[in-house]
Amino acid sequence: MRIGLAQLNPTVGDLAGNRRRILDAYRSLVAQGAELVVFPELIVCGYPPRDLLFKRRFVPDNEESLTEIAAAIGEVPAIIGFVETNPAPTGRRFFNAAAFCHRGEIQVIGRKCLLPTYDVFDEDRYFEAASEPRIVTFDGKRIGLTICEDLWKNPKIDTARLYEINPIAWLAAERVDLVVNLSASPWYAGKGAVRDQLVTDTAKQLRCPLVYVNAIGGNDELVFDGRSLVANENGEITARLAAFTEDLRTVEIPLSSSPTPPASEPSSVKSSALSVERSTNSPASTPAPTGHWSLVTGHSPPPAASNHSADIYAALVLGLRDYAHKSGFKRALIALSGGIDSALVAVLAVEALGAENVIGVSLPSSISSQHSKDDARILAENLGIRFETIAIADAVATAEAALGPIFAGRARDVTEENIQARIRGVIMMALSNKFGALLLTTGNKSEVAVGYCTLYGDMCGGLAVISDVFKTQVYALCRWINCEREIIPENTITKPPSAELRPGQVDQDSLPPYDILDAILEGYVEKGLSRRDLVREGFNETVINDIVRKVDLNEYKRKQMAPGIKITPLAFGVGRRIPIVQKYVS
């Protein structure tokens, strides 16, 4: 059977735009000879719709859109993810569902069995779980319908313990010819290997081919990487679609003769090319283009077995591009300090939006070093972006003079340092308003974790592009960007990092070296290790106590941070819900 894989980039809530995208892809794949077309999870409305589901018309509108799509589906069937209203008087009001559309109608609906409620997921808030997957018989073949998390009941991963039922074991007992999985699986570094293992293990368990179709694109803080897969009955991956870009592919999948249904189940009587088998479920009555790759760096797209830095770079570019374009922004604005973080964000912005749509602004104070001003200018020249300089020394002096009588008798401290950052924030937000440009913040995960950032200062902005990128990863990315030619000034990479808010300041005045800091933060924030655990791993107890204290005290700042692009298993934001006011000491 020739299966068409439609790896698409939907926009949440853009029902008309998503519908056009679905039908264009369907027609293209049919023209390629597809005999069945498979789309990602919730492609009709985009994933995750979150509390849009509670808007009175949202789900009915998405169902009407599906009906329009189904009317355009001809002799080649399509399997399409959407939100279905739960007709039962009890339970959650909706199902995360997959519609088998054929000959102008919605013929069969399958429902998601396993609903993730961890990290960034909260599906149990909205959806009712199905007790078993659906099997469709088409053209004499029994096809199992599964949706994303239905594959994740695997003893090799932690999520297995969350669920009592096992949709894959159920399908294996039913002896199907093919299983399709509609996914919208958010990416983080290293997840591709986990997915590969799940797909290959599942195909071997089922003893039949598995088609896994994943979405791509950025929706708020989440990035979907695509990399849709086909595995044969031996668990060998026979096809893989592109990473971080839309892809339409038709794949020839050899299918064995349809097995005899289990003895406990009556054989189905097929009056047409389609029949439905054994289920209690009943049928229900323009994003931004992904663009080119490596306009700035000249590097190739990340391969299937991807380079770590290439993957992170691609994810950040896609997340930034889609966040801007899907929000209606064409231009981006960045405060260029001459430091490595703002340099990385500027490169990402140019890659995502084009040099003509990026404005870099230098905001030197009376203590800004000449090398920082020079590095900012050279970076802007290398990137070919508009570059402006707005000196803030007079504004800082005016603010300090106004506060002088009230501060009389008190020593200078971080208060005066933050005045500089906050004046920069005021100016950058004014430019953002005036030019309709998205202001990008430049704080990395290491700084955000310990509060090495200023509320209403450098935290001002609409998107925290690298807030899930540790400082050590920032350096690795910048070196990777420069591997073929110098884009980021070498001095920016090699000089000691500094916020330059007081003369002679460097980050290591108040922080340990970043390789140590990041290792402690990864353990404490991402792995949930206690202080005692970290001491046992060999870190200095005094340093641990200082870092943990900083992380805990600065939760209030992170709650006020712009949304950031998730690239790690646990990012600050919706996936990490630590109380601001709490007294637990681990």
N, C-alpha and C positions, 0 to 999 in steps of 0.2 A: 504493500500500500504506500502511495506517495503522500506524505504528511507535510502540510505547509505550516511552518513555525512563524508566527507573527510577533516578533519581539518589538514592542512599541513603547513610545514615551507619551503617556496620557497626562492631562492636567486635571487635578482634582476639581470636580464640579463643572468642568467644561463639557457638558453632555453633547452639545452639537459638534464641537470640535473633535471630541473623542469618537463620535459616531462617524464623522467623515474619515477620520484616520483608520478606523476599523474597516469600513467598506472599501477604501482605497487599497488597503493591504489585502483584503479578501480577494478583490478582483485581480490584483497583481499575482497572488499565489495561485489562483485558479488558472491564470494565463500561463503559469509555469508548469501546469500539469498536476497540481495538488488534487488529491481525492478526498482529503479531510483537512480542514484548517483549524489550528488551535491558537487561542489568544491567552494573554496573561490574566491573572486574578483581578477581579473588579475593574476590568478595563473600561467598562461602560462609564463609570463615574470617577475612576482614578483611585489610587490607594496611597495613604489611608484617608478616608473621608471624615473620620472622627465624628465630632458632634454635628456636622452637617446632616448626619443621618436623623437627627432629632427635629430638623426643620420639616414642617408639615408636608411640604410638597416634594422634598428632595427624593425620597425613595419612589413615590409614584412617578415622578418625572423620569427617573432612571429606568423604571420598568417600561414606560412609554417609549423611551429611546431604544431599549432593547427590542420592543415590538417592531419599531421602524427598521431596525437593523435586520431582524429576522425576515421581514417582508422582502428584503433584497437578497436573501440567501437562496440560491437555486439548488441544482442537483448535487452540488458539492456541499456537504454539511460543514458547519462551523461550530466550535465549542467556545463559548464566550462568557467571561466572568462578569457578574452583576450582583446587585443587592435585591433580594427577594423578600417581600412582605411575608411574615409568618401568619398564616390564616388561623392558627390555633388560639384559643382564648387565654392560654397561659404561656409562660416562657418569655424570652426576649422577643422583641417585636420583629426582628429581621433574621434572615439567613445570608451568609456569605455563600453565594451559589454560582453554579456553572450551567449555562443553558446550551443544550444540544439543538441547534437550529437547522432546519432542513425543509426545502421546498416551500419557502415563504412563511414558515411557522416555527414557534418554539415547541419542539416535540417532547423534550425530556429535560428535567432539571435535577441536577445533583447538588448536594449541599456539603459544606465543609464539616468534617467531624471533629477535628482538633483545633481548638481556639486558643491561640497564644495570649497569655496575660503575664508578660514579663518584659523587662527592658523597655523598649519603646512601644510594645504591643499592649492593647487593652481591648481585645476583641470580645471578651466575655461581657463587657459593658454594653455591647450592641447586639450581638448575634446569639442565636440559639444553635447549639451543636446538633448535628445529625448523628444518629446512632450507628449508621453504616454508610459506606459510599454507594454510589449508583453504578449499575452496569447497563450499558447500551449495546444492543446488537445491531450492527450496521454492516451491510454487504456480507453477511454470514460470519462476521467477527465480533467477539465479545470484548467490549472496550470498557475498562474501569475508569471512572471519573474521580480524580482526587484534586484537592486544592491545597497548595503550599504546605502548611504545617502538618497535613496528613502524612507526609513522609517522615516526620521528625520523631516518630515513636521508634527510636533506634537505640539499642542498649549501649552503644558507644558514646552517646552524648547525654548531657545532663537533662535535656528536656524530656527524655523518655519517662522519667518518674512522675511527670505532671499529669499523665493521662492513663486512664484505666483501659480504654478500648484501643484496639490496634487496627486501623483501617487496612493496612497493607497485609497483615496476617489474614484478615477476612477475605480480601481479594485473592490472596494466594490459595485459600481453600476453595474459592469459586472457580479457579482455573481459567482465567481470562487470557485472551490473545494479545492484548495491548493495554497498557495503562498510560493515561495522560495526566499530567500535573500542571495546573494553572497556578503560577506563582507571582507574587510581588514581594520578593525577598530582599530586604535592605542589605546593602553591602557594608562590610568593615574589613580591614586588612586581615587576611588569613581565612576569611569565610569561604572563599572559593574551594579550598581543599576539603572543607567540611561538607559542602554541597556535593562535590564530586563523590565523596565517600558514601553519602546518603543515596545518591542516584544509583551508583554501581551496586551497593548492597541491596537496595530495593529491587532492582532488576533481577539480580540473582535469586532473591527470595521468591519473587513472583514467577521466575522462569519464563519471562516474556519480555519483549522490548518495553522501554519506558521513555516517553517523550516529556521533557521538562521545559516549559516555556515561561521565561521570567521577563518581567517588565524592565525597562531602563528609564533613567531620568532622575531629576531632583525634585522632591516635593517637601518643602520646608527644610528641616534638618536632615532628612533621609535621602540617601543616594541609592539608586537601583542600578546594578551593573550589567543586567542582561546575562550574557554567557549561557544562553539556553543550551540544553544538552539532549542528546539521544544516546541511550545505552541499549545494547542488545541483551538477549536473555542470559548471556554469560557474564554480564556486568561490564562489558567493554564499551567505552565511550566511542561511538562511531561518528558523531557529528557534534560540533560546538559552534555556536554563533558568536558574533563579535562582542567585545567588551565595551561598555560605556557608550554604545551607539545603537541606534535602531538597526534592525537587520530582519530581512525577510528571506527565508530559506525553505526550499522544498527538499525533503529527504526521503529517499527510497528505503522503506523498512520491510524486510521480508517477514511475513507472518505465516505461522504454521496453520494447518487446517484447524478449524474450530474444534476444541475439545468437547466431549460430551458433558452437558451440565451435570452437577452433582445429583446423585440419585434422589436426594431429599427434595429436589426442586423439579417440578414438571417442566418438560421441554417447552420452550416458547413457540407459539404459532405465529409465523411471520406473514402478515398479509401484504406487506410492502417491503421496501429495502430496509425498513427500520422497525425494531421492536425493543421493548423495555423489559428488563428482567429483575425480579426480586428486589423490591425496595418498598419501604412504607412511605417514601416521600411522594408527594403529588405535584404535578406541574402547576405553575402559576398561570391563572386565567391569562485653539490651535497652539499646541505648545511650541515652544521655541525649537528651532532646528538644532540638531546635535552638532552640526558644523564640522569643521576640519579638526585635524589633530596636529598638535605640535607646530603651530604657526610661529611660535616664539622660539622654542628650543630646537626645532628641527628633528626631534626624536620620533621614532616610529610609535604607533599605538602599542599598548601593552599586549603581549602575546597571550596565548591560552595559559601557558605556565608563566605567569607574569612576573616581571621585575617589581620588587616591593615599592620602590620609589615611583616607578612609572604608574603603578596602580593608584597610589595615593594622589599623585598629581592629577591623573585623569579623573578621579572621583571628585577632587576639589574643584577642578575646572567645570565639570558637568553640574555639580551642585550649585556653584556660583552662577553659571550661565542660566540655568533653569530658574533659580530663585529670582534673578533679575528680570528675565524676560517674561516669566509667568506672572510676575508682579507688576509688569508694565514699565520697567526701567530699561532704558537703552544704554545709559552711561553710568560709570562708577567714579567715585571720588575717594582718594587715599591721601592721608597725611604721611608724607615721606620724611622720615627722621634721619635717614642715612643708615639706619640699623637693618639687621637681617630680616626681622619679621615683616616690616613694611615693604622691604624689597621683594620678599616672597609673595606677599599679597598682590603687589603691583604686577608681577609676572603672571600670576594666575588670572588677574583681571584682564590683562591684555590678551592672554590665550582665550579667555572665555568670551570677551566682548569686542575685541579689536582695539588696536592702539588709538584709533581715532575717537574712541568712546571712553577713554580713561583720562582722568585729570589727576596729576600729582601735585601736591602742595607742600612746600617747605615752610615751616613755621618757627624760625629760629628765635630763641630768647637771647638775653645778654650773656648767657653761659654756654650757649651751643658752640661746639667745637667746629673749627673750619673744615676738618676732615669729614664731619658728618654732613655739613652743607654741600661739600664737594661730592661726596658719595651719592647723595640724593640727586644732585644734578646729573651726574654721569649715568646713573641708572635710568633716569628719564630720557636722556639722549639715546642710550642703548635700546630702549624700548620704543622710542619714537612717539612718546606721549606728550601732551600739553603739560607744561611745567610752570607753576607760579610760586613766587616767594612772598609771604606776608610776615613781616617781622612783628613779634609780639612784645618786645621789650617795653615799649611805652604803655601798652595795655596792662602788662603785669605791674609796672610801677604805679599806674593809676589805681589799680585795685588794691595794692599794698598800702598806698597812701590813704585810701578811703578807710581801710581797716585799721590803720595805724593807731588811732586814738583808743579803739576798743582793745587792741592787742598790747597796749602799752604795758611794759614790765614783764612780758612773757618772751621767752627765748624763741628764736626761729626754729621751726621743726618741719615735719612733713606737711603741715598746713600750707606754708608758703610754697613748698614744692608742688603741691597739688593745684595751687592757683594757676601755675603755668599750664598744666594739663587741661584744666577746666576752661581756660581762655581759648586754648586750641580747639576744645570741643565746641565752644560757642561759635567760633569762626567757621569750623568745618560744617556744622549744621546749617549755618547761614548760607554757605555756598551750596550745600545740598538742596536747600529750599529754593534758592534762586535759580539754579541750573537744572533742577529736576533730576539730580544724579543720586544714585544709591551710595551712601557713605559706608565704606567697608572698615570695620575695626581690624586691628592688627595684633591683638593679644593672642599668645599661644597658650596651650593647655597648662604648661608649667606655671606661667604667670597667673593665669586665671585661677588655678588651684590654690595658690598661696596668697592671693589677693594683691599681687604685684601689678596692680592696675588701678586706675582712678575712676570712680563713679562720676558720671557727668563730665568726664574728661576724655581719655583715650578709649573709654568704653562706649562713647557715643557712636551710634551708627545703626544701620538696618540689618547687617549680616556680619557675624563674627566668623570670618572665613576659616581661620586656622585655630579656633578655640579648642579643637580636639586633636591638635598636633603638638606633641611634646617638643621642647626646645631642641633636643638632640635630633629629632626627626626633621625639624626646620633646617638644621645644618646639613643633614643628609640630602634633603630635597634640593637645597641651593647648590650643593656640590654636583648633584646629578644634573641640574639645569645647566650648569657651566661645563659639563664634561666635554662638549664639542667646541664651544667658544665662550668667551667671557661676556655674560649678559649682566649678571650681578657683580658689581665691582669687587675684586678680590679683597680689598681692604675691609669691605662690609662683612665679609665672612671671617676674616682672621683677627680683626680687632676685638678687644674685650667688650662684651655687650654691656650697654649702659642706657638708662633712661634719661641721662643728662638733665636731671632736675636739680642738681647741686654740683658745684665745681668738683671735678675729679671723681665723680661717682661711677662705680661699676656694680653690676648685679651681684657679684660675689661679696660685696660689703655686707649684705644681709641674707644671702642665700649660699648654700653649698654649691660646688661645681655641678653643672647641669647633668652630667652623667649619673652622679649620685642622687641628686634631687629627683630626676625622672624615674630612677629605679625605685626609690621610696614611694613616689606618687603612684606608680603603676601598681605596686603592692598594696598600698593603703586604699586608693580610690577604685581601681579596677578589679583587684582580686579580693578586696575585703579583708586583708591581713590586719591583725592587731599590732600594737607596738611591740608586744612580746614576740610575736612572729617575726617582725622585722629585725629585732635584736638577734634572734636565733639565726637569721640569714646573714648576720655579720655587719650590720650597719651600726654606727655610733648612736648610743641611746640618747645623748643630749641633742644630737642633730634630729633624730626621729621625733623626739618630743616637741622640738621647735616647729618642725614641718607639719606634724599632725595638728598642733595648735593653730597654726596659720590656716590650714585647710578648713578646720571646723569653724573658726571665727569668721571666715569670709563667705559662708554660705549665702548670706544676705546679698552680697554683691552679685553672685552668680545668678540669683533669682531675678535680678534686674538687667541681666546681660542680653544682648541681641541674640537671636537664634544662631546656632553654629552648625557647621556641616559635620555630621557624624562619620568618623573613619575608624574608630576603635570599638571593641566590644561593649564598652561602657563609657558614654560621653556625658558631660555635664548637660543637663536639659531634661527632656521628658522621660528619659530612661533612668534617671537617678533622682530619687525623691527623698532627700534627706531633710528633716525638719530644720528650720532656721534656729528656733529656740529649742535646745535640747542639752542635756547634761551628761550624756553617756560618755564614759572614758574607757576605751578598749585597751 
